[in-house]
Amino acid sequence: MARDEAARAGTPASPAATDAAPETAPAPHTAPDTAPAPLAAPGAGPVTDAQPVQSRLLVALWLVVVAGGLAALVAALVPVGPEWLDGVGAVAIVTAYSWGLAARTGGRPVVFGALSLVLGVLVLVLDQDYLRTGAAVMTCVVSAVLAVMATTPAVRFVRAARECVVAVLVAAVGAMATIGFDPVVSVVRFEYATLGLAMVGAFGVVYRLGAGLHGLGRRGLAVVAIGGVVLAITLLYAEMLRRYGSQDLIDNLLGGVRWSRDHLGAFPRPIETVLGVPALAWGCHMRARRRQGWWLCAFGVAATAPVANALVNPAISLLECGLSVLYGLVVGLVIGFAVIRADLALTGSRGQGGRRLEEASAVRPEPPRTAALL
């Protein structure tokens, strides 16, 4: 019968077919371990290369827009060119920064970038003081939050210091765009408003990145409590001193500020030096080991927000603003180094060999700087 079936099929029967049927059924067909690669559209390149190429093109375009906006702002500051250069540069920066922040936090960059562009153009066309001031506040807040979100984990302190420098540079470009809208402000109110809004924005994003409040743990809760206490003391002390401090005490404190300005050219901003930069450095260092580091990084806006609104005060020159930010960065990194070393001494392995093992085990992955975090 097997030969008859083979003859009807047109193929020769195998010798085994004349024997009895096999005792076991053939093994069922199993799917391969890996799924087949998706097919590319006709005329298109490989699918695996399309996304990286597109991402690189978007990053390059983003950098071109930021560089063009910064060039316009610098030209208006010199001044060179038409009077509307500062407004155009500010709109270009806030549009690019809004796009970048939305892309970095897993939002809709096209929507937020286009919305920022439309609002910025309306502000320039209508030319009202309250609109310009509101646009300046938005630019400052977006710059401060993006500067923190643009950082990456740091296994060693040198890398953490580099991330702080990157954050300060991003916020410094935002400071140029902030004054590009030519706001009419009360300096103290503007500083408090932008710092508060930046804090809310940063903690809102970090709430998602840090897996909510339940992701804090005891360690994260402790560092957030410490950061909150330092922030409250810094703000309350400055405000109480401004309102109720005696004249002798104010004169003594201002004497040190005047000496620093006369001999060093500037005085570092306290909240940036004491809280913002150390928290950002420590947070980037901790993020390489545990996600609670994001909660520390949220306090980094205490550094990036003062940098982003540093140029709003017309009584301070551009050189003094730059030196003040630089001094705050340097002193803050010294404090951050001491805090990181203390943290490693209390919780990590002791000795040089122990530190090397600890650094080798710090492999918590995060997306690169130009990729979405969520």
BALOLUM-352837 format. One record per residue (C-alpha): x, y, z; residue number from 1; residue in three letters. Coordinates in steps of 0.001 Angstrom, whole numbers, plus 500000, padded with zeros to 6 digits. Example, Ala and Ser with C-alpha at 12.3 -4.5 7.8 and 13.67 -1.06 7.14 Angstrom:
<nodes>
      x      y      z  nr rest
 512300 495500 507800   1  ALA
 513670 498940 507140   2  SER
</nodes>
This chain:
<nodes>
      x      y      z  nr rest
 500000 500000 500000   1  MET
 502886 502357 500696   2  ALA
 504233 501708 497180   3  ARG
 500817 502482 495680   4  ASP
 500600 505774 497603   5  GLU
 504134 506703 496521   6  ALA
 503325 505865 492924   7  ALA
 500223 508035 492975   8  ARG
 502339 510897 494478   9  ALA
 504894 510509 491714  10  GLY
 507794 509818 494036  11  THR
 509640 506579 494677  12  PRO
 508854 504834 497893  13  ALA
 511634 504523 500404  14  SER
 512611 501092 501598  15  PRO
 511413 501975 505081  16  ALA
 507961 502609 503720  17  ALA
 507511 498878 503004  18  THR
 507954 498075 506655  19  ASP
 505564 498666 509434  20  ALA
 504577 502152 510424  21  ALA
 506894 503904 512883  22  PRO
 506145 503359 516561  23  GLU
 506233 507069 517436  24  THR
 504651 510041 515673  25  ALA
 506932 512662 514189  26  PRO
 507938 515496 516519  27  ALA
 505666 518538 516238  28  PRO
 507024 521543 514427  29  HIS
 508552 524120 516832  30  THR
 508911 527807 516149  31  ALA
 512435 529188 515923  32  PRO
 513924 530923 518995  33  ASP
 513949 534308 517323  34  THR
 511188 535929 515320  35  ALA
 511940 536676 511689  36  PRO
 513167 540156 510944  37  ALA
 510504 542537 509613  38  PRO
 510567 543169 505917  39  LEU
 511638 546576 504690  40  ALA
 509516 548569 502310  41  ALA
 510571 548459 498646  42  PRO
 513418 550858 498061  43  GLY
 513999 551482 501786  44  ALA
 517126 550659 503750  45  GLY
 517383 548092 506544  46  PRO
 514802 548510 509283  47  VAL
 517425 548291 512030  48  THR
 519265 551317 510683  49  ASP
 516298 553588 509988  50  ALA
 515540 554549 513591  51  GLN
 519138 555433 514615  52  PRO
 519626 557502 511473  53  VAL
 516373 559348 512082  54  GLN
 517341 559993 515709  55  SER
 520737 561356 514714  56  ARG
 519137 563666 512174  57  LEU
 516685 564987 514773  58  LEU
 519477 565578 517280  59  VAL
 521544 567388 514648  60  ALA
 518553 569550 513689  61  LEU
 517899 570312 517363  62  TRP
 521498 571412 517857  63  LEU
 521335 573625 514764  64  VAL
 518198 575357 516064  65  VAL
 519747 575915 519495  66  VAL
 522988 577208 517984  67  ALA
 521079 579546 515672  68  GLY
 518955 580884 518513  69  GLY
 522013 581396 520720  70  LEU
 523822 583205 517902  71  ALA
 520852 585555 517489  72  ALA
 520794 586266 521227  73  LEU
 524521 586973 521336  74  VAL
 524225 589262 518306  75  ALA
 521415 591180 520020  76  ALA
 523509 591443 523174  77  LEU
 526540 592938 521393  78  VAL
 524410 594572 519690  79  PRO
 524630 593670 516017  80  VAL
 521754 593337 513562  81  GLY
 518068 594243 513795  82  PRO
 516245 594802 517072  83  GLU
 514047 591733 516748  84  TRP
 516964 589283 516894  85  LEU
 516648 588732 520651  86  ASP
 512982 587786 520357  87  GLY
 513599 585403 517474  88  VAL
 516500 583791 519311  89  GLY
 514414 583379 522466  90  ALA
 511561 581737 520544  91  VAL
 513987 579370 518821  92  ALA
 515547 578326 522141  93  ILE
 512273 577801 524014  94  VAL
 510847 575831 521073  95  THR
 513893 573555 520925  96  ALA
 513988 573163 524697  97  TYR
 510284 572317 524906  98  SER
 510750 569760 522140  99  TRP
 513789 568305 523919 100  GLY
 512104 568112 527319 101  LEU
 509032 566388 525884 102  ALA
 511186 563922 523947 103  ALA
 513394 563215 526959 104  ARG
 510444 562580 529291 105  THR
 508496 560404 526868 106  GLY
 505938 563057 525907 107  GLY
 504814 564428 522553 108  ARG
 507656 566607 521262 109  PRO
 505841 567661 518085 110  VAL
 502836 568919 520039 111  VAL
 504774 570774 522725 112  PHE
 507366 572113 520306 113  GLY
 504701 573477 517964 114  ALA
 502743 574926 520894 115  LEU
 505829 576722 522202 116  SER
 506573 578072 518736 117  LEU
 503032 579411 518266 118  VAL
 502918 580985 521726 119  LEU
 506351 582526 521264 120  GLY
 505401 584092 517946 121  VAL
 502176 585462 519463 122  LEU
 504162 587020 522299 123  VAL
 506438 588785 519835 124  LEU
 503564 589953 517650 125  VAL
 501331 591227 520459 126  LEU
 504300 592713 522364 127  ASP
 502639 593039 525767 128  GLN
 504661 593226 528971 129  ASP
 502665 590550 530794 130  TYR
 502968 588182 527828 131  LEU
 506709 588709 527612 132  ARG
 507052 588126 531340 133  THR
 504995 584934 531178 134  GLY
 507076 583674 528260 135  ALA
 510250 584428 530220 136  ALA
 508945 582438 533203 137  VAL
 508067 579489 530957 138  MET
 511476 579607 529266 139  THR
 513291 579701 532588 140  CYS
 511322 576779 534028 141  VAL
 511668 574595 530918 142  VAL
 515411 575306 530803 143  SER
 515898 574423 534469 144  ALA
 514003 571127 534230 145  VAL
 515602 570111 530923 146  LEU
 519063 570789 532355 147  ALA
 518435 568203 535078 148  VAL
 516739 565682 532779 149  MET
 519643 565871 530312 150  ALA
 522065 564351 532823 151  THR
 523159 560706 532831 152  THR
 524280 558334 535620 153  PRO
 527846 558714 536868 154  ALA
 529830 555798 538240 155  VAL
 532671 558031 539450 156  ARG
 532769 561567 540791 157  PHE
 534591 562910 537730 158  VAL
 531654 561859 535572 159  ARG
 529235 563397 538086 160  ALA
 531128 566688 537878 161  ALA
 530870 566580 534094 162  ARG
 527113 566081 534312 163  GLU
 526833 569136 536563 164  CYS
 528752 571176 534008 165  VAL
 526410 569973 531247 166  VAL
 523367 570949 533315 167  ALA
 524774 574411 534033 168  VAL
 525544 575004 530347 169  LEU
 522021 573996 529298 170  VAL
 520549 576326 531918 171  ALA
 522924 579133 530877 172  ALA
 521598 579019 527315 173  VAL
 518116 579171 528803 174  GLY
 519152 582265 530768 175  ALA
 520010 584021 527516 176  MET
 516605 583090 526082 177  ALA
 514853 584246 529262 178  THR
 516112 587802 528953 179  ILE
 515551 587628 525191 180  GLY
 511842 588123 525868 181  PHE
 512704 591360 527724 182  ASP
 510464 590679 530758 183  PRO
 509274 593348 533179 184  VAL
 509666 591702 536576 185  VAL
 510246 592046 540263 186  SER
 513522 590154 540615 187  VAL
 512747 588445 543929 188  VAL
 509272 587337 542835 189  ARG
 510601 586110 539507 190  PHE
 513281 584025 541245 191  GLU
 510811 582474 543693 192  TYR
 508231 581780 540987 193  ALA
 510660 580110 538601 194  THR
 512293 578057 541368 195  LEU
 508940 576853 542674 196  GLY
 507571 575943 539249 197  LEU
 510818 574201 538308 198  ALA
 510669 572174 541527 199  MET
 507100 571107 540776 200  VAL
 508001 570155 537206 201  GLY
 511119 568225 538204 202  ALA
 509407 566279 540973 203  PHE
 506477 565536 538664 204  GLY
 508814 563878 536167 205  VAL
 510905 562167 538843 206  VAL
 507744 560725 540389 207  TYR
 507397 558659 537211 208  ARG
 511101 557923 536810 209  LEU
 511497 556845 540435 210  GLY
 508500 554458 540313 211  ALA
 506362 556646 542569 212  GLY
 506643 557234 546277 213  LEU
 506794 553516 547021 214  HIS
 510061 553397 545096 215  GLY
 511756 555731 547539 216  LEU
 512625 553254 550247 217  GLY
 514197 554303 553516 218  ARG
 517356 555583 551861 219  ARG
 515494 557652 549305 220  GLY
 513121 559002 551922 221  LEU
 516075 560077 554061 222  ALA
 517863 561930 551272 223  VAL
 514645 563635 550121 224  VAL
 513961 564740 553689 225  ALA
 517484 566127 553998 226  ILE
 517156 567967 550686 227  GLY
 513806 569422 551709 228  GLY
 515181 570638 555035 229  VAL
 518204 572273 553376 230  VAL
 515953 573944 550804 231  LEU
 513564 575225 553467 232  ALA
 516373 576543 555663 233  ILE
 518057 578303 552749 234  THR
 514894 580009 551536 235  LEU
 513450 580830 554940 236  LEU
 516720 582148 556308 237  TYR
 517217 584448 553346 238  ALA
 513632 585709 553540 239  GLU
 513680 586186 557318 240  MET
 516986 587985 557093 241  LEU
 515671 590256 554358 242  ARG
 512533 591177 556316 243  ARG
 513428 591004 559994 244  TYR
 517218 590940 560207 245  GLY
 518954 593631 562219 246  SER
 520960 596216 560358 247  GLN
 524207 595185 562078 248  ASP
 523760 591536 561104 249  LEU
 522889 592453 557528 250  ILE
 525910 594748 557315 251  ASP
 528220 591997 558593 252  ASN
 526898 589486 556094 253  LEU
 526949 591951 553236 254  LEU
 530518 592810 554180 255  GLY
 531611 589331 553120 256  GLY
 529617 589638 549913 257  VAL
 531194 593002 549128 258  ARG
 534684 591657 549826 259  TRP
 534058 588716 547470 260  SER
 532768 591040 544760 261  ARG
 535670 593459 545157 262  ASP
 538433 590830 545193 263  HIS
 536925 587894 543280 264  LEU
 534507 589675 541008 265  GLY
 531364 587895 542242 266  ALA
 529762 585994 545099 267  PHE
 528329 582471 544574 268  PRO
 524582 582091 544897 269  ARG
 523907 580233 548187 270  PRO
 521099 577928 547047 271  ILE
 523077 576789 544004 272  GLU
 526211 576217 546063 273  THR
 524767 574604 549177 274  VAL
 521953 572509 547696 275  LEU
 521636 572467 543905 276  GLY
 525064 571383 542685 277  VAL
 525795 568919 545546 278  PRO
 522374 567299 545126 279  ALA
 522805 566962 541362 280  LEU
 526297 565475 541676 281  ALA
 525221 563054 544392 282  TRP
 522053 562187 542506 283  GLY
 523893 561347 539263 284  CYS
 526346 559270 541278 285  HIS
 523517 557410 543006 286  MET
 521563 556862 539782 287  ARG
 524307 554545 538558 288  ALA
 523495 552304 541523 289  ARG
 519818 552746 542375 290  ARG
 516866 554639 540947 291  ARG
 516365 556639 544168 292  GLN
 519088 558899 542798 293  GLY
 516447 560554 540617 294  TRP
 514819 562013 543723 295  TRP
 518107 563665 544628 296  LEU
 518542 564943 541087 297  CYS
 515173 566707 541380 298  ALA
 516808 569059 543882 299  PHE
 519288 569906 541131 300  GLY
 516831 572534 539888 301  VAL
 517991 574517 542922 302  ALA
 521113 575017 540823 303  ALA
 519712 575163 537291 304  THR
 516821 577528 538098 305  ALA
 519100 580207 539638 306  PRO
 521368 579873 536606 307  VAL
 518427 580225 534214 308  ALA
 517176 583402 535940 309  ASN
 520595 584853 536748 310  ALA
 520493 587500 534010 311  LEU
 517111 588898 535003 312  VAL
 518619 591209 537629 313  ASN
 519717 594355 535727 314  PRO
 521928 595467 538634 315  ALA
 524382 592617 538015 316  ILE
 526670 592628 535010 317  SER
 527047 589716 532619 318  LEU
 530594 589055 533854 319  LEU
 529530 588982 537484 320  GLU
 526679 586594 536665 321  CYS
 529074 584236 534915 322  GLY
 531600 584330 537754 323  LEU
 528868 583804 540335 324  SER
 527649 580688 538533 325  VAL
 531224 579424 538137 326  LEU
 532084 579917 541798 327  TYR
 528858 578248 542877 328  GLY
 529611 575293 540606 329  LEU
 533156 574841 541922 330  VAL
 532277 575161 545613 331  VAL
 529168 573005 545135 332  GLY
 531239 570245 543533 333  LEU
 533621 570321 546504 334  VAL
 530641 569864 548835 335  ILE
 529231 567167 546569 336  GLY
 532541 565283 546593 337  PHE
 532563 565310 550393 338  ALA
 528957 564084 550543 339  VAL
 529601 561264 548053 340  ILE
 532702 560145 549945 341  ARG
 530773 560169 553202 342  ALA
 527981 558144 551611 343  ASP
 530439 555555 550272 344  LEU
 532202 555362 553620 345  ALA
 528941 554690 555450 346  LEU
 527261 552350 552974 347  THR
 529935 551039 550602 348  GLY
 533002 548842 550808 349  SER
 536042 550220 552565 350  ARG
 539479 550606 551054 351  GLY
 540638 551267 547514 352  GLN
 539911 547710 546431 353  GLY
 536429 547912 547879 354  GLY
 535748 551150 545994 355  ARG
 536854 549540 542743 356  ARG
 534539 546599 543327 357  LEU
 531717 548997 544151 358  GLU
 532309 550967 540948 359  GLU
 532440 547767 538905 360  ALA
 529059 546701 540289 361  SER
 527433 550070 539497 362  ALA
 525818 548979 536257 363  VAL
 522242 550268 536522 364  ARG
 521324 551015 532884 365  PRO
 519680 554191 531610 366  GLU
 518997 555434 528085 367  PRO
 521652 557720 526554 368  PRO
 521415 561470 526815 369  ARG
 519508 561922 523559 370  THR
 517002 559090 524143 371  ALA
 513693 559060 526007 372  ALA
 513816 558140 529678 373  LEU
 510269 556766 529699 374  LEU
</nodes>
